[in-house]
Amino acid sequence: MVEPQLRITAPLGAAQTLAWASSYYLLAVLAEPIAHELALPLPLVFAAFSLALVVSACTGPWAGRTIDRIGGRAVLACSAIAFAAGLALLSRASGLVGLLCAWALLGVAMAAGLYDAAFATLVRLHGQHARPSITGVTLMAGFASTVGWPASAWMASAWGWRGACLGWAALHLFVSLPLYLSLPRAPAVRERPDDRGQAAEPATPVPLATAAALAAIFAITWFTSTAMAAHLPRLLQAAGVTLATAVLVGALIGPAQVVARLLEFGVLQRFHPLLAARLAALGHPAGALALFALGPVAAPAFAVLHGMGNGIMTIANGALPLALFGPRGYGARQGWLMLPARMAQASAPFLFGLALERWGAASLWGTAALGMVSASLLLTLGRRPAAVQPS
């Protein structure tokens, strides 16, 4: 019998918060001191993080297949060890080579220990009924920046950036690892003949057009999310907002994401995830339109609409493949679907930065147009392709 979902969601969500805080949000605080001490250009430090995203993209399908075969408990536990090792290696970096090696190892840890692996773990345990747990985990991990940035700043102030890396490594070993080991083992496939059981591979082929559409939607989502995370203050300043106001406006995105996930957990849970995804895909374009039409006064509306859309689309990354294709082979399929997204994510800070330098606030039209493409692709998807109807 599968454990009650809360007993799985709570420790998994807490460990995910630590994983995101010590990887995706780490350099927002530590990049400058790392660059200064290692005598490296700041963009090169962020390029090391882009390397981690590329490594994560390439190793994601392997992590997903492993979770399909043996469950997520062991994979997530190994990710905590890999995070600790990568952060410890980062704390010892003395130049570019050490920095790149550390982030390459962290990229492997990210593939085995961030959302894709967590979602695959939940699907392996709960099958078609995993959507509430997926929402719950993203709801908790939505506070990763809220927890991570102050924690990294405090540790860096007390112990230096190297000590901060070691502090996060210790948290992975002494907090995340026990939390992952507290998760139940996934039952063997043959022991679960009901609709929650699954095999290591899909029972039937996934329609190529549907898979390609989902991969494009996810790539657009993560490109836009990462571009805004990296450049929002500069973007708003280019639109006529003062720096102080831009920082305050940017702080609205996190709460907006949490509110949207609460709505998904409550009201939208009653509907097919395609409805939530279609509404969410319009959030960024609607916010951009408001900003262009009304000027700086609409900056808070832009942040809220973008944040709410991004919050729900994060859930859609896990819930849509489950709803459309079912639980069989979910982990491996998710790894392949998210591979273009991780590549887009790695390129987003650089490419959107170039656009911002050349076109200023008008560069927002580009991401708004991508959002409309995503919404259009979602309209082409049916509720469940006939080829993958459950037996």
Beta strands, then each sheet from edge to edge (+ up, - down):
end
